[in-house]
Amino acid sequence: MRGSGQLASFMKVPVLARQAFSTPARRLTNKVPEAQKLFQADNGLPVHIKGGTGDVVLYRATMTLTLGGTMYSLYWLVFASFPHKKE
């Protein structure tokens, strides 16, 4: 019988799901106090770059895209505000 193998594997799903989401299966450590120490340290850096190089790269990429998009929008606004030659 071909269907009985599929039924048996289907019956294992609740057991596997319970094991995956049970507390003893995963030990999570609380990293919030470490992050609080990092971000509350008085080292003269703005909070958006206290996380390290990754934060600096993400901040600069965001600012570049924001300024680029603003300039692009202003260009098309100025372009659309002047009359065009009809050929």
N, C-alpha and C positions, 0 to 999 in steps of 0.2 A: 504494500500500500504506500503510495507515494505521498499522500496527504498527511500521514501520521508523523513523518519527520518534520514537516513544516509546522505542524501543530505543537510538537514538542519544543521546537526552537521558539515558537511564539509564546509558549507558557513560561519560558525563562526570562522574558522581558521584565516583568515586575520585580523579580529577584535582583536582576542586574541594575535596574533603576534604583532600587532601595539601597544597594551596596554603593552605588556611585554617589548618592546624595546623603549618605549617613555621615555623622560627625566623625567617627573613628577612622573612616577611610581617608579623610583629608585633615591634615593639621595645618591650619592657617595661623600665621603669626601676625600680631598687630603691629603694623609699621607706622601708624599714625604718630606716636610720640617722637619717632626719629624725624619724620617729616616736619613736625611742629618745631623741633629744635632747629632744623635747617632753615625754615622760612621765617622764624622769629628772631634769628641771629641778627645782631646789629653790625653788619659788615659794610654798610654803605651802598649795597646793591639794591636796585629796584626789585620788587617781588617777582616780576615777570621774567627775570633772568637769574634768580637764585638757584634754580634747579641744575644749572651747568650748561655745557655746550649745546646740548639738544634744545634747551629752552631758548638760547640765544639764536640758534639757526631758525627755529620755528618763529620766533618773534620777527627776525629780519625778513624771512620769507613772507610772513603775513603783511608786514608793513610795505614791502615791495609790491605785492599784489594789490594792496589797497591803494597805494599811490599810483600805480600803473593804471588800475581801473578807473580811478578818478580822472586822471589825465586823459585817458581814452574817451571817457564820457564827455568831458569838457570839449575835447577836439570835435566830436560829432555834434555837440550842441552849437558850437561856433560855426561849424560847417553848414548846419541846417538853417542857421539864422540869416545867412546872406543869400541873395537871389542868385540863381544859376543861369547861365546862357542856354538858350534854347537853340538847338542846331537844326 
